[in-house]
């Protein structure tokens, strides 16, 4: 009618469709009028349409529309562009967000702080750490400071990937902009530096945190201590142990052991050890537990003389040794194979009420570990005669050492005694028996010779049959792949049981081994065990390589042949 311009009328029409949220109609109208009549709406109508499309999560259409605007040299406002960038990131459209960000100069806009945060978070989550680092640097240059969470997320990714140079640059840039990274970020940086053996740099950051009255985390202290221990920087190790306690962290017994073992490797080990003890005593009121830690560490370092000195110091200071003290003292003598001193020390305490069983167990296990199995057997008999039953670990260590030294007759006699007590075999004992049966037939010979096989109880009868099968004496005509179900009736299965079972099945060919493997995958718990067994130790791959160089994947499917 000529009352208003056609472009204005089309713009009103397009805006009304967008406001009424008839987005399909709006997009179709824009496409048809632009194609047929060359209609190009103004920037305000474009902004309105983009914002409505974003509200409904029509993100691909938004990107197409923004691309079209760029081609027509129409630039949306900053609010619209930043919203679009944030929405793309939230939706996980990393490639679209990346392309939009890389086109900022063409669009003539710079992202705001929120858009930068979203983009860095999205790139980190996508594994594009290098690009996230570049974006964060740009945000600093534009005067925007990322949130602590965003900064920590990128720092965590850089540390995890070992990009130490980038991490150093990131910290420097942050400090230049008066942006203080969080203590947790510094902790991650310290641990990353320790992983790549840049211990001095890590220690420097730790000292800087102390200067700022910030507390380094316990895990960062542990990384520094263990790193310097491996590098033989023993003086720093002792200082760090004291520092961490001053900062409120309580070291574990294991950590004390590691530090003390380091000090005992030094030339003037006794002097260093006593200096650490003096520093520890001056630091805070030293209780029985701390003295125990020093005795425990000295014992592991095979320095019973130092352990004894600590034992005497605590008594002079009016602290009564407790059960743990006496056990650690006993272990320190055992580890150093001071057998006569062990017996004298044991005789002083083993008759005390409440101490007898635990001290006996310590003696038996310790004697086995220094290969004094005959003494261990004597203590087992003495303990049982006194009406107390040794722990499972006592029998585990004793049977393991007897089998290792080929004394199978003694093993069977011990099993005969355990049968009277209705002893339930542990996985450890069962695995030891099956493993040695697989290696030789001597164990089964002793079983036949020293047991009344005509009067076996059900559990022990099955165990004897299993030893015969693994020894090769007993032939199995039925499904040998179900042996794990038979074993489970004798003792609980674990990863080592499966390892031994696969060794047996290998002798009959890999088909049976893979048949068992595929069957075990049906149960979640067994699958977890087998994954650790097969893919960390490469058991099946090595077996195949021995026979015909085949490779099988995690699902038990044939993959190919080694070249």
DAQUI-V823306 format. One record per residue. RES is the residue in one letter. SS is DSSP state (H for helix, E for strand, L for the rest). Layout:
res=RES ss=SS
res=RES ss=SS
This chain:
res=X ss=L
res=X ss=L
res=X ss=L
res=X ss=L
res=X ss=L
res=X ss=H
res=X ss=H
res=X ss=H
res=X ss=H
res=X ss=H
res=X ss=H
res=X ss=H
res=X ss=H
res=X ss=H
res=X ss=H
res=X ss=H
res=X ss=H
res=X ss=H
res=X ss=H
res=X ss=L
res=X ss=L
res=X ss=L
res=X ss=H
res=X ss=H
res=X ss=H
res=X ss=H
res=X ss=H
res=X ss=H
res=X ss=H
res=X ss=H
res=X ss=H
res=X ss=H
res=X ss=H
res=X ss=H
res=X ss=H
res=X ss=H
res=X ss=H
res=X ss=L
res=X ss=L
res=X ss=L
res=X ss=L
res=X ss=L
res=X ss=H
res=X ss=H
res=X ss=H
res=X ss=H
res=X ss=H
res=X ss=H
res=X ss=H
res=X ss=H
res=X ss=H
res=X ss=H
res=X ss=H
res=X ss=H
res=X ss=H
res=X ss=L
res=X ss=L
res=X ss=L
res=X ss=H
res=X ss=H
res=X ss=H
res=X ss=H
res=X ss=H
res=X ss=H
res=X ss=H
res=X ss=H
res=X ss=H
res=X ss=H
res=X ss=H
res=X ss=H
res=X ss=H
res=X ss=L
res=X ss=L
res=X ss=L
res=X ss=L
res=X ss=L
res=X ss=L
res=X ss=H
res=X ss=H
res=X ss=H
res=X ss=H
res=X ss=H
res=X ss=H
res=X ss=H
res=X ss=H
res=X ss=H
res=X ss=H
res=X ss=H
res=X ss=H
res=X ss=H
res=X ss=L
res=X ss=L
res=X ss=L
res=X ss=H
res=X ss=H
res=X ss=H
res=X ss=H
res=X ss=H
res=X ss=H
res=X ss=H
res=X ss=H
res=X ss=H
res=X ss=L
res=X ss=H
res=X ss=H
res=X ss=H
res=X ss=H
res=X ss=L
res=X ss=L
res=X ss=L
res=X ss=L
res=X ss=L
res=X ss=H
res=X ss=H
res=X ss=H
res=X ss=H
res=X ss=H
res=X ss=H
res=X ss=H
res=X ss=H
res=X ss=H
res=X ss=H
res=X ss=H
res=X ss=H
res=X ss=H
res=X ss=L
res=X ss=L
res=X ss=L
res=X ss=H
res=X ss=H
res=X ss=H
res=X ss=H
res=X ss=H
res=X ss=H
res=X ss=H
res=X ss=H
res=X ss=H
res=X ss=H
res=X ss=H
res=X ss=H
res=X ss=H
res=X ss=L
res=X ss=L
res=X ss=L
res=X ss=L
res=X ss=L
res=X ss=L
res=X ss=H
res=X ss=H
res=X ss=H
res=X ss=H
res=X ss=H
res=X ss=H
res=X ss=H
res=X ss=H
res=X ss=H
res=X ss=H
res=X ss=H
res=X ss=H
res=X ss=H
res=X ss=L
res=X ss=L
res=X ss=L
res=X ss=H
res=X ss=H
res=X ss=H
res=X ss=H
res=X ss=H
res=X ss=H
res=X ss=H
res=X ss=H
res=X ss=H
res=X ss=H
res=X ss=H
res=X ss=H
res=X ss=H
res=X ss=L
res=X ss=L
res=X ss=L
res=X ss=L
res=X ss=L
res=X ss=L
res=X ss=H
res=X ss=H
res=X ss=H
res=X ss=H
res=X ss=H
res=X ss=H
res=X ss=H
res=X ss=H
res=X ss=H
res=X ss=H
res=X ss=H
res=X ss=H
res=X ss=H
res=X ss=L
res=X ss=L
res=X ss=L
res=X ss=H
res=X ss=H
res=X ss=H
res=X ss=H
res=X ss=H
res=X ss=H
res=X ss=H
res=X ss=H
res=X ss=H
res=X ss=H
res=X ss=H
res=X ss=H
res=X ss=H
res=X ss=L
res=X ss=L
res=X ss=L
res=X ss=L
res=X ss=L
res=X ss=L
res=X ss=H
res=X ss=H
res=X ss=H
res=X ss=H
res=X ss=H
res=X ss=H
res=X ss=H
res=X ss=H
res=X ss=H
res=X ss=H
res=X ss=H
res=X ss=H
res=X ss=H
res=X ss=L
res=X ss=L
res=X ss=L
res=X ss=H
res=X ss=H
res=X ss=H
res=X ss=H
res=X ss=H
res=X ss=H
res=X ss=H
res=X ss=H
res=X ss=H
res=X ss=H
res=X ss=H
res=X ss=H
res=X ss=H
res=X ss=L
res=X ss=L
res=X ss=L
res=X ss=L
res=X ss=L
res=X ss=L
res=X ss=H
res=X ss=H
res=X ss=H
res=X ss=H
res=X ss=H
res=X ss=H
res=X ss=H
res=X ss=H
res=X ss=H
res=X ss=H
res=X ss=H
res=X ss=L
res=X ss=L
res=X ss=L
res=X ss=L
res=X ss=L
res=X ss=H
res=X ss=H
res=X ss=H
res=X ss=H
res=X ss=H
res=X ss=H
res=X ss=H
res=X ss=H
res=X ss=H
res=X ss=H
res=X ss=H
res=X ss=H
res=X ss=H
res=X ss=H
res=X ss=H
res=X ss=L
res=X ss=L
res=X ss=L
res=X ss=L
res=X ss=H
res=X ss=H
res=X ss=H
res=X ss=H
res=X ss=H
res=X ss=H
res=X ss=H
res=X ss=H
res=X ss=H
res=X ss=H
res=X ss=H
res=X ss=H
res=X ss=H
res=X ss=L
res=X ss=L
res=X ss=L
res=X ss=H
res=X ss=H
res=X ss=H
res=X ss=H
res=X ss=H
res=X ss=H
res=X ss=H
res=X ss=H
res=X ss=H
res=X ss=H
res=X ss=H
res=X ss=H
res=X ss=H
res=X ss=L
res=X ss=L
res=X ss=L
res=X ss=L
res=X ss=L
res=X ss=L
res=X ss=H
res=X ss=H
res=X ss=H
res=X ss=H
res=X ss=H
res=X ss=H
res=X ss=H
res=X ss=H
res=X ss=H
res=X ss=H
res=X ss=H
res=X ss=H
res=X ss=H
res=X ss=L
res=X ss=L
res=X ss=L
res=X ss=H
res=X ss=H
res=X ss=H
res=X ss=H
res=X ss=H
res=X ss=H
res=X ss=H
res=X ss=H
res=X ss=H
res=X ss=H
res=X ss=H
res=X ss=L
res=X ss=L
res=X ss=L
res=X ss=L
res=X ss=L
res=X ss=L
res=X ss=H
res=X ss=H
res=X ss=H
res=X ss=H
res=X ss=H
res=X ss=H
res=X ss=H
res=X ss=H
res=X ss=H
res=X ss=H
res=X ss=H
res=X ss=H
res=X ss=H
res=X ss=H
res=X ss=L
res=X ss=L
res=X ss=L
res=X ss=H
res=X ss=H
res=X ss=H
res=X ss=H
res=X ss=H
res=X ss=H
res=X ss=H
res=X ss=H
res=X ss=H
res=X ss=H
res=X ss=H
res=X ss=H
res=X ss=H
res=X ss=L
res=X ss=L
res=X ss=L
res=X ss=L
res=X ss=L
res=X ss=L
res=X ss=H
res=X ss=H
res=X ss=H
res=X ss=H
res=X ss=H
res=X ss=H
res=X ss=H
res=X ss=H
res=X ss=H
res=X ss=H
res=X ss=H
res=X ss=H
res=X ss=H
res=X ss=L
res=X ss=L
res=X ss=L
res=X ss=H
res=X ss=H
res=X ss=H
res=X ss=H
res=X ss=H
res=X ss=H
res=X ss=H
res=X ss=H
res=X ss=H
res=X ss=H
res=X ss=H
res=X ss=H
res=X ss=H
res=X ss=L
res=X ss=L
res=X ss=L
res=X ss=L
res=X ss=L
res=X ss=L
res=X ss=H
res=X ss=H
res=X ss=H
res=X ss=H
res=X ss=H
res=X ss=H
res=X ss=H
res=X ss=H
res=X ss=H
res=X ss=H
res=X ss=H
res=X ss=H
res=X ss=H
res=X ss=L
res=X ss=L
res=X ss=H
res=X ss=H
res=X ss=H
res=X ss=H
res=X ss=H
res=X ss=H
res=X ss=H
res=X ss=H
res=X ss=H
res=X ss=L
res=X ss=L
res=X ss=H
res=X ss=H
res=X ss=H
res=X ss=L
res=X ss=L
res=X ss=H
res=X ss=H
res=X ss=H
res=X ss=H
res=X ss=H
res=X ss=H
res=X ss=H
res=X ss=H
res=X ss=H
res=X ss=H
res=X ss=H
res=X ss=H
res=X ss=H
res=X ss=H
res=X ss=L
res=X ss=L
res=X ss=L
res=X ss=L
res=X ss=L
res=X ss=L
res=X ss=L
res=X ss=L
res=X ss=H
res=X ss=H
res=X ss=H
res=X ss=H
res=X ss=H
res=X ss=H
res=X ss=H
res=X ss=H
res=X ss=H
res=X ss=L
res=X ss=L
res=X ss=L
res=X ss=L
res=X ss=L
res=X ss=L
res=X ss=H
res=X ss=H
res=X ss=H
res=X ss=H
res=X ss=H
res=X ss=H
res=X ss=H
res=X ss=H
res=X ss=H
res=X ss=H
res=X ss=H
res=X ss=H
res=X ss=H
res=X ss=L
res=X ss=L
res=X ss=H
res=X ss=H
res=X ss=H
res=X ss=H
res=X ss=H
res=X ss=H
res=X ss=H
res=X ss=H
res=X ss=H
res=X ss=H
res=X ss=H
res=X ss=L
res=X ss=L
res=X ss=L
res=X ss=H
res=X ss=H
res=X ss=H
res=X ss=H
res=X ss=H
res=X ss=H
res=X ss=H
res=X ss=H
res=X ss=H
res=X ss=H
res=X ss=H
res=X ss=H
res=X ss=H
res=X ss=H
res=X ss=L
res=X ss=H
res=X ss=H
res=X ss=H
res=X ss=H
res=X ss=H
res=X ss=H
res=X ss=H
res=X ss=H
res=X ss=H
res=X ss=L
res=X ss=L
res=X ss=E
res=X ss=E
res=X ss=E
res=X ss=L
res=X ss=L
res=X ss=L
res=X ss=L
res=X ss=L
res=X ss=E
res=X ss=E
res=X ss=E
res=X ss=E
res=X ss=L
res=X ss=L
